[in-house]
Amino acid sequence: MLFVCLGNICRSPMAEAIFRHLVKERGLDRVIAVDSAGTGSWHVGEPPHEGTRRILNENDIDYSNIRARQVERRDLEEFDYIIAMDAANLNDLRRLAGSNSSAVIARLLDFVPDREKDDVPDPYYTGNFVEVYHLVRSGCEHLLEAIIRDHRLVAGE
């Protein structure tokens, strides 16, 4: 599972931390690997944005050892799911993948039924980390349920 946003300091590390938390709660942390990356290289090596760290701390979600990195071509071969935060990230990923990837490449909110938004807004510009947390949390919950259903996973495998 690879989550992707623009700089890999706000949305995708938030999704990585939340998804990792949910996977661990379900006892699937030995089955599902989780990472995140950005389409841009501006923040490589940096920890998540302080707004992301703050909202994750408020919700008791561990983000230790998460550092920004840029998505690489090999990611398209190594991950089964590559999940973008918005349409621009999705388009960048599809261009990078061409026809060479068998990964599911989709937006996070595509997994949320009856959603009001298609894209997770970038809180780097809006500052709305609370809204982004709720969107990402919902997306991660629905995505995990889809993976469990589609791959017939059982907790503790």
N, C-alpha and C positions, 0 to 999 in steps of 0.2 A: 504494500500500500504506500503510494507516494502522493503527498499533497503538494500542490504547486500554486504559488501566487507570484507576484511581481518581484519583490525583494527578499522574501523568505524571512521577514522579521515580525510580521503581524498576523496575517490570516493563516498561512500554511503551518507555521510552528504551533499556532493555537490549535489547529485541526489535528496536527500530529500528537500533541499532548493530550487532547480530549479523546481522540480515537484510541491511543495507547491505554489511557485510563479505562475506557469502556471495554476494550479487549481483555485487559487484565481482570476486570470485574467479572467477565464471562468465562474466565479460565482458558482463554484462547491465545495467550501471549506466547505459547510455544509453537503456534500454528501460523499466526499472522504477524509479519514484520511490518513496522511502521516507520516512515521517514518523511521528510519534507525538503523542498528545494524551491528556488526562485528562478524565474526566467531571466532575470537580470543579475549582474555580478556586484552591484554597489555595496552590498552588506556582507559579503562572504567572510565567515569567521566570527561574526558578531552574534551575541545572544539575542533572544527575542526582544522586541520593543518593550519599553517599560509599561506601556498600557496593556500589552498582552500579558506580561508577567504579573501585573497587578490583578487583572481579572481572573487569571488562573490561580493565583494565590487565594483570592476571595472564595474560590470554589474548590479549594484543596486538591488541585490537579498539579502533579509534578511535571516540570519542564526542564529539569536538570539535564545537562549534556546536550541540549539542543543548540546548535550553532548554524547560522545561515550558510548555505552553499548554493551553487548554481546547478540547475538541472543539466544532465549530461546525456549524450546519445545512448550510452550503455544503460541508463535508467529505463529506457523504453524497452529494453530486452529483459531486464532483471525483475521488473515489477509487473504484477498481473493487473493492478488497478493504478491508474494515474489520474488523480482527481484535481481538477482546476477550480479555483475560487471564482473566476468570472470568464466571460466570453473571450476577452482578449488573451487571457492565459490559455484557454482552450484552443484558440486559433494558433497561438505560438507552438503549443505542444503538437498539434496535428501537423503543422508545417515541419517541425523537427522530426516527427515520426515518419512522415510520408506513408508509404505502404509497408514499411519494414517492422511494424510493431503489432504484436498480437494482444497487447494490453487493452483493457477497457479504458478508454480515455473519455472522461465526462466531467461535467460540472458537479460540484458537491450538492447543490440544491436540486439537481435533476432527480435525486433520490427521495425528495420530500414531496409526498402527495399534497395536493391542494395548496401549494406554496403561493405566497404573494409576490415573491421575488425570484428571479432566475440567477442573479449574481450576488455574491457576498461582497458588500461594499468595502472599500479599502479604508480602514480606520486611520491609516497613516495620514490621510488627508482630511477625514471627517472628525476624528477623535472619538467616534462612537463605538468604543470597545464593548460596551454592554450589549448593544444591538447585534454586533458581529458575533459575540460569544453565543447568544441565543440562536442565531442562524446556524453557526458552525456546529453547535451542540446538537441541534435538531438534525442537521444534515448527517453528522457522524452517527447518530443513533439509527437513522433510517438506512444509511449505507451499511452499517454492521448487520442489521437485520436482513438486508438483501443478500449479503455475502453468506451469512449463516444459512439462509434458506437455499440459495443457489448452489452452494457447495456441500449442503447437508452436514454442516459442522455440529459437533456436540461439545458442550462445555467440558473443559478439562482434558481435551485430546492432546 
